[in-house]
Amino acid sequence: MYSLIALSEEYYTHPPSGLSTSSSSSQEEGCTSPNTPFFTYSKMLSQNLKERNIRIKEVVAGTDRLVFFIAVDGSVYVLGKVDKCTNGMTKDAVEDWKLKNPNKEFLDFPQCIVRGCDKPMEKVIVGFKHTLFHAKDGEIYGCGDNDRRQMNFEGFHVSRAFGLRKIVLPNEPNTKFKLACSGCDFSVYITNDERMFSSGGNYSGQCGIGVYRDVLMAEINYKAQLESLHAPCTTITKINATYNTTIFLTADQKLYGFGDDSYGCLGCGELYQRDNYKIIRVGISSADFLKEQIADFSCGLFFVGVITCSNDLYVLGYNNFCQISCNETSQIYIPTKITPFNGIAQSISCGGYHSLLLTTDMRVFGTGDTSDYAFFKVGAQYHHFTELNLKPIFAKRKQDRVKTLSISAGVSHSVVYTLSTSLTLCFPFMNKILRSANHLSDVDISFWNEDVEMRV
């Protein structure tokens, strides 16, 4: 029901005539005008592409208005800005596309940047200046800005990488990784044998090293630090980063972190004094929070959302646009529970200045700044989590049954991936820059470029 179709190369350079975006007069059956709030191309590719049935398992909102599609077979596709080294396209591919499309800033068609038959990928890890790709075999590849050596490439150093390059430990080119995260200009890596390495800018201690300068794949003795905090478990199950803070979750459902806490991302309290590079338990300013078992968390620009095992929602950090709370304070130094979602918060995704929340009954809520169409109404600011009404998108097909699979908040845009006969993308200026995204699918893809109803 939610399968997408990946295209062969000829469809990238020679799109089917019925799907050409240059012809505004051509209307296929089942399509509405691109001038309406959303439009749908329905099953136009099924006859030709069913034999290429590749299911998309995850959709990720990247930086620079990018959207990454990860297929079940490990292939990765990208849509969005062309001339951005964070999108994974090689320099030759970018130049070739610009030569053929001199007046277009955005991709017309989804570009395959990794083929699953060559190197199947498991995750796309989005940073603010660079992107990491975690392969199923444990290798990590990267692209984007690398001015602070946040990615130690195999072979030789480049300060700006187009295309995917393998990331390695010095003198250990075959070491495999189980986890990684990327912040603004730094990355932290966890190896399969449970070692932690950091690389890049360390001006706020975000690399966990006691020298406030750039580091290159420096090992962090995190186990000794956790043991000094009397932590019963040192196995890390997830790691994520804000702009300049690193946070990780251990197998016993506890959160720890290091780096900057000036906005309250680590929940230490407003007056707490510490060495930034040292690991600390997240939320030590709240006895109630420390009692919680943590199921998941998400890092935004300077703020964090936390989901507990009892499906409660806590928030902490920068709140200048109410991106995590209706609290009037711009910084939340003490973990604060958002009580309307007690027992029903399933997952949260924090972006630049907005957040998306998915509840256990599959409803989607958003809060924060939407000046870049982060979620629907342009130029608005939502001061609390407001439900996104998806019904207008599926109203034309009564048989549609909508179930939200995942949410992803980027710096200035969002993605909502639904299980139904439609894939729903919330993306800035969708009609103008991504209208040919329908080439991916033999099911419906709906785009928004105008206000969509919000439930208050």
N, C-alpha and C positions, 0 to 999 in steps of 0.2 A: 504493500500500500504506500510505503514512503520511499520506494526505490527511485533512484535517479539514473540517468543514462549518460555514461561518459562517452565522449565523441572521439572518433578517429581524427587524424591530422587534417584530412580533407575538409572536415566540417569547420575547422578553425579558419582556414583560408578561403573556403568556398561554402558559405552557409546556405542551407536550403532556401530556395527562392521565396517560399511562403513565409520565411522568418526574417527577411531583410529589414533592418531598422531604418534604412534610407528611404523606404517607400511608405509614406504615411497614409496613402490612400488605400493600400491593400489591406483588406480585412478578412481574416480567415474565420471560418465558422467557429463559434464559441469564444471569439475574442471581443473585448470591449475596447473602446478607444483609449490610446495612451494618455489622452487629456483628462480622463476620469480619475478619481482618487486612486483607483487601482485597476489593473487590467490583467487578464488571464489568457494564457495560451494553453489550450487543452488538448493533450494527447496527439499533438501534431507530428511527433517524431516516433511514435510507437511502432508503426509499420516498418520503418527503415532500421530502427535501432534496437529492437527487442533482443536480437542476438547479442548485443553488447551490454546486456543488463548488468550494471555495476551499482550496487547499493551504497549510498552514502551513510556512514555511521555517525559522523559528527560534523557540525558546522561551527567555525570559529571566527569571531570578529577580530580582525587584526588592526594594527595601527595604520595610519595613512589611508583610511577608508577602504581597507581590504577585507575580503571575505575568503576564508579558506574552507574547502570541502575535502574531508578525508573519507575515502572510499573503504569499503570492507576489505578490499584486496590490498590496501595500503597506498593506493595512488592518491596524489594530492593535486587539487585544482585551485586556481585563484581567480578572483574577480576584483576589480577596483582600479586604482591608479597604475599607469604603466611605468612611468619613469621614477620608480621607487625601488631602491635596492632591497627593501624589506619584503618584497613580494615573491622572491625566489626565482624570478626569471633571469636567465643569463643576459649578459650585456649584449651579445649578438642578437638574442631574441627580442630584446627591447628595441635595439636600433632598427632591426628589420621591421618590427611592427610600426614604429614611428615613421619609417620611410614610406610604408604603404598607407599610413593613416596620419598624415602630417598635421591635421587640424583637430585631432582627438586626444584628449588627456587621459581618458579612461578606456579600459579594455571593452571591446564589443562582445567578445566571446570568452568563455572560461578557458584558461590556459592550463595545460597539464604541466606541472613543474617537476613532479616525481611520478614515475610509472611503477606501480606495485610489482610488476614482474622483474624490475631491475633492483629496487630497494624499497620494500614495503615499509611504510611509516605508521607509527602508532599514535603520535601526538604532534600537534603544532603548538609551540610555546611562544606566546607573543610578548615581546618587550616593547619599550617605548621607542627604541631606535634600531633594534635588531630582532630577528626571528630565529628560533631554534626549531629543529625538526628531529624528533626522537624516533629512530627506526626500531622495528620489531626485534632486530638482533642486538639491540643495546647501543648501537652507534648513534652519535649525535652530529647533526649537520647544522650549519648556520648561514645566515646572510644578513646584510645590512651594514650599518655603521659599526666600525671596529676601531675607532680612534683611541680607545683606552685598553685595547687588547682584551675586551670582554669575551672574545672568541679566539682561542688559540688554534689556528688552522694548521692542518698538516702541510708540511712543505715550507711555506714562507708566509710572512705577515703581509696582509693587505689592510688598509685603513677603511676601505669601503668595498664590500663584497657583493657583487651581483652573482646570482646562481648559488646553488648549495655547495658548501665546502665542508669537508670533514673536520671536526673538532677533536683534538687529542690532548692527552697529558704529555708534558715533556718527558721524553725517554720511555714513554709507555704508549706507543701508538695503537696497541691492540686492546687496551683497557675498555671495558664496556660499562655503560651507565644505566642506572635504573630510574633516575629522576633528574630533573633540572628545572631551573627557573631563570627568568631574565627580567631585570629591572630597567632603569633608564640606560645606564652605560656600564652595567656589570652583569655577571651571570654566576650562579652557584650550581655545582654539579655533584650528584651522589653516585658513586660507583656501585657496581653489583656486589662488591665485597665491603660495602658500608663505609667507604671513606668519603669525606666531603672536601671539595676543592672550590675555590672562588677565584674570579678573574675580572679585572676591570677597575673602575673607579671606586676608591675606598674612602672618599673624603668624609663620609658620615659613619664609617665603621660598618657599612653594609656588606662588606666582604668578610667580616669576622676576624680581621687581622689588626693587631695593635699598632700599625703604622698607617697614618692617614695620608696615603699616597696610592697610586695605581699599583696593583699587584697582578702577577701572571701565574695563574693556576697554583695558587698557594693553598697548602693543605691546612684545614681547620681541625684542631683536635676537639671536636664537638663532644665526643663520648666522655672525655675526662671532665669537661665542663658540665655536662648533664649529671654525671655522677656526683660532682661537687654540690649540685642542687638537689641531691638525693632523689633523682629521677629513677624510677624502677625499670624503665625501658628506654633503650637508645636506638631502637629501630625506627627509621623515618619512613612514613607512608605517603607523605605529600609535602611539597615545598613550593612556595610562591613568593612573589616580591612586589612591593610597591615601588615607587620611584627610587627610593633609597633606603629601604628596609627589607630584611629577609625574615620570613616566618615559615616554620615547618611544623608538621603534625606527626606525633609519634604513634606507634601501634597501640598504646594504651590510652589513646584519645586525649592527649594533652598538647597544648600549643606552646611553642617556644620561638624566640626570635632574637635578632640582633640588628644593629643599625640605628637609624634616626628615629626618635620618638617625639620630635618637637610638636607634631600635630596630634599625638596620642595614639599612634598606630599600635603600639605595644601595650597600651593600657596600664602604664606604670603609675599614673596620677600626675597632676600638674607640676608638683614640686619635687618629684623623685630625681635624685642625682645618680648617675651611673656612667660607666665607660661604655660608649656606644658599641664597641666591637665585641663585648662580652655577651654571651647567651644569657637570656633571662626568660623566666616564665611569663607568657603573655597574660595580662589581666591581673597582675598581683595587687592592684588597687581595689579589687572586688572579691570579697570572700565568697560570695554567691557564685560568681563566675568560675572561680577556681574549683568549685565542687562539681562543675558540669563536665560531662563526657562530650568531647567535640567530635562531630561526625564529618564536618567539612568546613571550608572557609574560602574566601575569595579576597584578593587584594586589588584595590583600585589605585588611583594616582597617589593619594596620600591617606587612604582610608581602608578599612577592613570590615567585611561582613562575616559572621560566624554562625553556623548552624549546629545545634547540639543534637545529641542522640535522641533526645525527647522532642525533636522538631521545633525547638524554640529558636528565635533569632536574636543575636546580639550584634551591636555595631560599635565601632570605635574609630577615632581619627578625624580627619578634616571634614567639615560639614558646612562649608561656606555657601553651597547651593542646595543645602538640605539633601545631599546625595545619599545619605544613609539614615536620616532621621528628621522628624518634624521639630526636634529640639532647636531652640533659637540660638544656641551657642555655636560658634564656628569651629570649635575644637571639642571633641569628646574624648577626654583623657581616661575616663572610667568606663569599662564595658557596660553598655546600656541595652537592656532588653526592650525590644519592640513588641509590647504586650498584645496588640491586636492579632499577632500571628502565633501566639502561644500554641504549640502542639500541631501546627499545620505548615510550618516552614520546611520546604524540602530542599531547595538549593538557592544560592544567591550568586550573582555575577556582578562584580564591581568594575566600572569603567573609568572614564576620565573624571567627569563630574556628575555621573548618574549611576544608578544601580537597577538591576532587574531581579525580581524575586519570583520563584516558582513555588506554589503551594502543593500540598499533598493531593488536593483535588484537581490539580493540573490547571489552575488559574495563574495568570501572569500579572505582576504588578511592577510599576516603575516609579522612580522618584528622582528628583534632581533637575539639572539644567538640560534643556532640549534645544538649545539655540542652533545646533547642527542636525536637527531631526534625530536626536539620539533615540527617542522613542515617540514617534508621531508628531505631536503638535509643535510646529516650529516656533521658536522664540519664547516658549512658555517655560515656566519653572514650577515644578510640582513639589510642594512642601511636605508631602507625606507619600507613602506608597499608595499609588492609585491604580486601580485595575485597568488593564488594557483590554478593551472589548474587541475580541477577534471575530465576532459574529458577522460584521459586514463583509468580511473577506470570504466567508463560506455561505453567505445567504443565498446565492444563486443555485446552490446545489443542496437540496434538502437531504440527500442521502449522506452528505458529509458528516463524519464523526470526528471531532477534533480532540486530539490528545497531545499535549505538549511533551516532547521528548527532552529538550534541553534549551537553555538560554545562554547567550554569550554577549557581554557588554564590552564594546571597544572603547577607544578614547573618545570618539564622537559619534558612534553609531552602535546599533544593536542587532542581534540576530535571534529570532525565535524559530526553533525547528519543531515542526508539528507532525504527528502521526495522523494522517488522514489521506485524502486524495490530493492534498496540496502541500507544498513547501512554502512557508511564509517567511519572507525576509523583511525586516525593518531596516532601512538603510537610507542615508541622506541622499536626496535627489535621485531616487531609484530609477524613475522613468528616464531621466536624461543620460545616466551613465552606465546603467546595467540592464537596459531593456532587453538585451539579447541573452540574458541569463537563461532564458527559456530553452536555449540549445542544450542545456544539461539534462532535460527531463522529458519523459513521456507522460508525466502527470502535470498537474496544475502548478504554476508558480505565480504568486501574487505579489505585486509591487505597490508600494505606497509613495506618493509624492505630494499628498495634500493631507489636511487634518483628518484624523480618524477618531471616532468617538472614544472618549475616556469615561469610565464609570467612576464617579466620585462618591 
